[in-house]
Amino acid sequence: MNRRRIPALVAIAMLLVAACSGKSKTATAPSPTPPTSAATTTTAAPPPVYPLTGLPVTDAATATRPAPVVKIDNADGGRGNTARPQLGLNQADVVYEEMVEGSVTRLAAVFQSTDADPVGPVRSARSTDVSVFSPLNKPLFAWSGANAGFAQLIRESPLVDVGYDAHSEVYSRRNETGHVAPHNLYSSTPELYSLTPPYAPSPNPLFPYRAAGEAMLPSATPVNSVNLAFGSGPGSAPVDYVWTPDAGGFARSQKGSPDVDENGAQIAPQNVVVQFVTYHDTGYTDVVGTPVPEADMVGFGSCWILSNGTITDGNWAKPAPDAIPVYTDHAGNPVKLTPGRTWVELVPIGGGTITG
């Protein structure tokens, strides 16, 4: 090695050592920015409501139980051939009225949020019942008697048979207020619930309901009363509903007299759904030869929705027997009901008149 270069190399090394031993600036990571907490808003969950009334749940145990459907006699033919006054109709969440023989109607009371003890008089099933009540998600079905064809339909349907033939132990005869056979058979919802199978779920909601303060649709117009007729033959019992603001509902009359229960309380549901339907002849007749009709429940048609002192002229649609009917105004807007009890009238086309 060239000895002249040694001092130069040593000098360079000493400069490097000095540089390393001195203070130097080093890059530092920026201080982390504290996370910005987004403003949180707390929205209270709406209180749970009963599926068939839209009213707040007052007993959690009742909110999850199934729906019993009780077929209730509505014979109104005078002394010895009358079912009025009935029991349990004012406690039902929803009540349906359908034609059963000629122009005679029968009722079907659907319970869930409240009980009725006793309830009745209980009468026979019809083929219409399968399509009407299948959407309720395996309801308990209380009935007494039917022809062999209808009875087979019920037993093969999604309805849970808790009828008289299957469970006579939860039925009894009573003759209060002059009821005589066959208009004197009663049961109770507590007894019917004792027959609940393990697979029976709570019912599906049948209607949408308005929230507190929610306005009616613009298509809803004021109404005072309507008249509904199921025919003009023997046994016909036309119905009137009159808006009664003090009761917050539509007071029901039948065959010209206030429709009251056995306790003297007039029926006045918050909502009345008038569903205009066609009926076809089933080929069966009653004991005196009167044809037995069946309502055509699958399809579409017109309807009136009575709620909060108004009437909405609209349409109904039900694409399948187990589908829940949809009710809309003529613009296609779903019609929401007032939370509370509802009567559904399966009226023959042309059987409705707005009377006030």
Secondary structure, DSSP 8 states (H G I E B T S, - for coil): --TTHHHHHHHHHHHHHHHHHS--------------------------B-TTT--B-S-HHHHTS--EEEEE---BSSTTSB--S-BSTTT-SEEEEEEEETTEEEEEEE-SSS--SSBB-B----THHHHHHGGGSS-EEE-----HHHHHHHHHSSSEE--TTT-GGG-EE--GGG--TTS-EEB-HHHHHTT--TT-------S-B--TT----TT-EE--EEEE-S-SSTT---EEEEEETTTTEEEEEETTEE-B-TTS-B---SEEEEEEE-EEEEEEE-TTS-EEEEE--SEEEEEEEEETTEEEEEEEEE-STTS--EEEETTS-B--B-SS-EEEEEEETT-EEE--
